[in-house]
Amino acid sequence: MIPWIYQGKEISSTDDFPNKEAIGFIYLVQNIYDYWYIGKKNIYSHVTKPPLKGFKRRRKLTKESNWATYKSSNKSVKDWEDWEYKSRVIIDFAYTKKHLTYLECHAQFSLNCLTNEMCLNDNILGKFYAGDLVNLPVDESR
């Protein structure tokens, strides 16, 4: 698997992040056939464990997610072989969950994910779908 790249630098551990307060990042993966996908990934995950002996409250722990080896949530991207990856680029880091979602939506809309044939994103936020944009009138004056 090729490494994550951020601003031309290889990212292989959280020590390589520009800001240690980041909770996630927006990424773009591209394969050798030039198909690409934009997504988001949390750097940390929350795990709930049973209570310790003599206590009733469950324990909530934070651990590092599988971000370093993560491929994607998209089925097509998951099916890519390791040699098919052309690039795995971190676009930006986010510092809250809402910021992470905003950055993902912004990147997807900015890069016209729903209308670009090479983009594998078929929806944005589960609300905007590529199929909804078919056969709409186009205003040529803009």
Secondary structure, 3 states (H helix, E strand, C coil): CCCEEECCEEECCHHHCCCCCCCEEEEEEEECCCCEEEEEEECEEEEEECCCCCCCCCEEEEEECCCCCCCCCCHHHHCCCHHHEEEEEEEEEECCHHHHHHHHHHHHHHCCCCCCCCECCCEECCCEEHHHHCCCCCCCCC
